[in-house]
């Protein structure tokens, strides 16, 4: 896009209600944050978040893949998310699917004016490439009102930018709360339950068979199949503008930590914090969160053998930590030792054991 065309697009988008800053509704669009891991293999058995933050993989398939954060982006992008098929699924069942997605809170979407006569158009853009040419589906799904609109996009062997504009929806207002109201689905594999009808290219109540196109490529058609994505942006307006880079990675990390906060030891004997002995066989520490989480979180941890309780009484290997009295701002974490030896009420610390970098506490409140 020329500078003149880019300026014209920017002016048009501002006139439609966009702003010059904070225009991107997608979190971690540049794929820079990967708190959980930089690679995960054998994926496909269950849906979830695995590598790059805020990107949820939704599965119903016998195919399997590896997901990675890779330093292989187009000009201006260090990172991308890469998917590689490791087990093909060429006999596609009617109910099968594989979607690369992001879910968005309703309270962050009120500027779309959805459900009113002033509803504004939105444009979704991202950079993609693969090992071969392919055509996939994209769907904007209104979770509050069960409405959607869909299109298709093409992938080539070189980085290209996909730019798709969707009309504003004058039906179905989005809830003004911290629950998921809108999802963007990239359809990378689908059975006839989802693609045997007519592609839903305007906003309508969801009909399962119309959600994606029957001619779409299946990501699981071969173990040579790959899919790379970065620069994911959703903005108000009828034209895609330049991707909005956040120059302070800490800001992007904080946005991600609203949904998932991982505290990784990083080295042997890393210090988790101080508290006191809740009993003769357990220490309890408080963890303050750097940002308010989306909902009260659940706790994920590494193996019990990665933690020690250190007190003036003793040093004891911990059992699996548990979460206590969590809030959106912090939580107590109990480290049970499995044996007596502590003095209740005395000060205590929790530390990682001598397996450097493997111990972690993670607090999860994904949409």
Residue pairs with C-beta under 8 A, 6 or more apart in sequence:
1 9
1 240
1 242
6 241
6 242
8 239
9 237
9 239
9 240
9 241
10 20
10 239
10 241
12 237
12 238
12 239
13 23
13 123
13 235
13 236
13 237
13 238
13 239
13 241
14 20
14 237
16 120
16 121
16 236
16 237
16 238
17 111
17 113
17 120
17 236
17 237
18 235
18 236
18 237
18 241
21 244
22 244
23 233
23 235
23 236
23 241
23 244
24 233
24 234
24 235
24 243
24 244
25 104
25 108
25 109
25 234
25 235
26 54
26 102
26 104
26 184
26 232
26 233
26 234
27 53
27 54
27 102
27 252
27 255
27 256
28 52
28 53
28 54
28 55
28 252
28 255
28 256
29 126
29 230
29 231
29 232
29 233
29 243
29 244
30 73
30 77
30 78
30 79
30 230
30 231
30 243
30 245
30 246
30 252
31 52
31 55
31 69
31 73
31 77
31 79
31 80
31 81
31 229
31 230
31 232
32 78
32 79
32 249
32 252
33 52
33 53
33 249
33 252
33 253
33 256
34 51
34 52
34 53
34 69
35 53
35 256
35 257
35 260
35 261
35 262
35 362
36 49
36 50
36 51
36 53
36 260
36 262
36 362
37 50
37 51
38 51
38 68
38 69
39 51
39 66
39 67
39 68
39 69
40 50
40 51
40 66
40 67
40 68
41 66
41 86
42 64
42 66
42 86
43 50
43 57
43 59
43 64
43 65
43 66
43 67
44 59
44 61
44 62
44 63
44 64
44 65
44 87
44 98
45 59
45 64
46 59
47 56
47 57
47 58
47 59
48 56
48 57
49 55
49 56
49 57
49 260
49 366
50 57
50 67
51 67
51 68
51 69
51 81
52 67
52 69
52 79
52 81
53 256
53 259
53 260
54 102
54 256
54 259
55 81
55 100
55 101
55 102
56 101
56 102
56 103
56 366
57 67
57 98
57 99
57 100
57 101
58 97
58 98
58 99
58 101
58 185
59 97
59 98
60 95
60 96
60 97
60 98
61 89
61 96
61 97
61 98
61 189
61 220
62 87
62 89
62 96
63 85
63 87
63 88
63 89
63 98
63 189
63 219
63 220
64 85
64 86
64 87
65 83
65 84
65 85
65 86
65 87
65 219
65 220
66 83
66 84
66 86
67 81
67 82
67 83
68 81
68 82
68 84
69 79
69 80
69 81
69 82
70 79
70 80
70 81
70 82
70 228
71 78
71 79
72 80
72 82
72 228
73 79
73 80
73 127
73 159
73 230
73 231
74 127
74 159
74 230
74 231
76 231
76 243
76 245
77 127
77 230
77 231
77 243
79 230
80 127
80 228
80 229
80 230
81 228
81 229
81 230
82 226
82 227
82 228
83 100
83 188
83 219
83 226
83 227
83 228
84 225
84 226
85 219
85 220
85 221
85 222
85 223
85 224
85 225
85 226
86 223
87 220
87 223
88 220
88 221
88 222
88 223
89 96
89 189
89 218
89 220
90 218
90 220
90 221
92 189
92 190
92 191
92 192
92 218
93 191
94 191
94 192
94 193
95 191
95 193
96 189
96 190
96 191
97 187
97 189
97 190
97 191
97 194
98 187
98 188
98 189
98 190
98 219
98 220
99 185
99 186
99 187
99 188
100 185
100 186
100 188
100 227
100 229
101 183
101 184
101 185
101 186
102 183
102 184
102 232
103 143
103 180
103 182
103 183
103 366
103 367
104 180
104 181
104 182
104 183
104 184
104 367
105 177
105 178
105 179
105 180
105 181
105 294
105 367
106 144
106 174
106 175
106 176
106 177
106 178
106 179
106 180
106 181
106 182
107 176
107 177
107 178
109 174
109 181
109 182
110 174
110 176
111 120
111 236
112 119
112 120
112 122
112 168
112 174
112 236
113 119
113 120
113 168
114 142
114 168
114 169
114 172
114 173
114 174
115 145
115 169
115 170
115 171
115 172
115 173
115 174
116 170
116 173
117 170
118 168
119 168
119 169
119 170
120 168
120 236
120 237
121 165
121 166
121 167
121 168
121 236
121 237
121 238
122 140
122 165
122 166
122 168
122 234
122 235
122 236
122 237
123 163
123 164
123 165
123 166
123 234
123 235
123 236
123 237
123 238
123 239
123 240
124 138
124 140
124 162
124 163
124 164
124 165
124 166
124 184
124 232
124 233
124 234
125 161
125 162
125 163
125 164
125 231
125 232
125 233
125 235
125 240
125 243
126 161
126 162
126 229
126 230
126 231
126 232
126 233
127 159
127 160
127 161
127 162
127 228
127 229
127 230
127 231
128 153
128 155
128 159
128 160
128 162
128 227
128 228
128 229
129 155
129 156
129 157
129 158
129 159
129 160
129 228
130 155
130 156
130 157
130 225
130 226
130 227
130 228
131 157
131 224
131 225
131 226
132 157
132 224
132 225
133 154
133 155
133 156
133 157
134 154
134 155
134 217
134 219
134 225
134 227
135 152
135 153
135 154
135 155
135 213
135 215
135 216
135 217
136 152
136 153
136 155
136 186
136 187
136 188
136 216
136 217
136 219
137 150
137 151
137 152
137 153
137 185
137 186
137 187
137 190
137 195
137 199
137 211
137 212
137 213
137 216
138 150
138 151
138 152
138 153
138 162
138 164
138 184
138 185
138 186
138 187
139 148
139 149
139 150
139 184
139 185
139 187
139 200
139 211
139 212
140 148
140 149
140 150
140 166
140 182
140 183
140 184
141 147
141 148
141 182
141 183
141 184
141 185
141 206
142 148
142 169
142 172
142 174
142 181
142 182
143 180
143 181
143 182
143 183
144 172
144 173
144 174
144 175
144 181
145 171
145 172
145 173
145 174
146 205
146 206
147 169
147 171
147 172
147 203
147 204
147 205
147 206
148 200
148 203
148 204
148 206
148 211
149 166
149 167
149 169
149 200
149 201
149 202
149 203
149 204
150 199
150 200
150 201
150 210
150 211
150 212
150 213
151 164
151 166
151 199
151 201
152 199
152 212
152 213
152 216
153 162
153 164
154 160
154 162
155 217
155 227
159 228
161 231
161 240
163 239
163 240
165 237
165 238
165 239
165 240
166 203
167 202
167 203
169 203
171 203
174 181
174 182
175 181
178 294
178 295
179 367
180 367
184 234
185 211
186 229
187 194
187 211
187 212
187 216
188 217
188 218
188 219
188 227
189 218
189 219
189 220
190 211
190 212
190 216
190 218
192 209
192 214
193 208
193 209
194 208
194 209
194 211
194 212
195 209
195 211
195 212
195 213
195 214
195 216
196 209
196 214
197 207
197 208
197 209
197 210
198 210
199 210
199 212
199 213
200 206
200 207
200 210
200 211
204 210
219 225
219 227
231 243
233 240
233 243
233 244
235 241
235 244
246 252
254 290
254 291
257 289
257 290
257 291
257 293
258 291
258 292
258 293
258 294
258 365
259 293
259 294
259 364
259 365
259 366
259 367
260 362
260 363
260 364
260 365
260 366
261 289
261 290
261 291
261 293
261 297
261 362
261 363
262 360
262 361
262 362
262 363
263 272
263 287
263 360
263 361
263 362
264 357
264 359
264 360
265 272
265 306
265 352
265 356
265 357
265 358
265 359
265 360
266 356
266 357
267 352
267 356
267 357
268 352
268 353
268 354
268 355
268 356
269 351
269 352
269 353
269 354
270 351
270 352
270 359
271 349
271 350
271 351
272 285
272 307
272 349
272 350
272 351
272 352
272 361
273 285
273 286
273 287
273 349
273 350
274 285
274 347
274 348
274 349
275 283
275 284
275 285
275 286
275 332
275 347
275 348
275 349
275 350
276 283
276 284
276 345
276 346
276 347
276 348
277 283
277 284
277 311
277 313
277 342
277 343
277 344
277 345
277 346
277 347
277 348
278 284
278 334
278 344
279 342
279 344
280 340
280 341
280 342
280 343
280 344
281 336
281 337
281 338
281 339
281 340
281 341
281 342
282 309
282 334
282 335
282 336
282 337
282 342
283 309
283 311
283 318
283 334
283 335
283 337
283 342
283 348
283 349
283 350
284 324
284 332
284 333
284 334
284 335
284 348
285 332
285 333
285 335
285 348
285 349
285 350
286 330
286 331
286 332
286 333
287 330
287 331
287 332
287 333
287 361
287 363
288 329
288 330
289 328
289 329
289 330
289 331
289 363
292 328
292 329
293 328
293 329
293 363
293 365
294 328
294 365
294 366
294 367
295 328
295 365
296 326
296 327
296 328
296 365
297 323
297 326
297 328
297 331
297 363
297 364
297 365
298 323
298 326
298 363
298 364
298 365
299 321
299 322
299 323
299 326
299 331
299 333
299 361
299 362
299 363
299 364
300 360
300 361
300 362
300 363
300 364
301 307
301 320
301 321
301 360
301 361
301 362
302 358
302 359
302 360
303 320
303 358
304 317
304 318
304 319
304 320
305 317
305 353
305 355
306 352
306 353
306 355
306 358
306 359
306 360
307 317
307 318
307 321
307 335
307 350
307 351
307 352
307 353
307 359
308 315
308 316
308 317
308 318
308 350
308 351
308 352
308 353
309 315
309 316
309 317
309 318
309 335
309 337
309 342
309 348
309 349
309 350
310 348
310 349
310 350
310 351
311 342
311 343
311 346
311 347
311 348
311 349
312 343
312 346
312 347
313 341
313 342
313 343
313 346
314 341
314 342
316 337
316 338
316 339
316 341
316 342
317 337
317 338
317 353
318 335
318 336
318 337
318 350
319 335
319 336
319 337
319 338
320 336
321 333
321 334
321 335
321 336
321 350
321 361
322 333
322 334
322 336
323 331
323 332
323 333
323 334
323 363
324 331
324 332
324 333
324 334
325 331
325 332
326 332
326 363
328 365
331 363
333 350
333 361
335 350
342 348
352 358
352 359
353 359
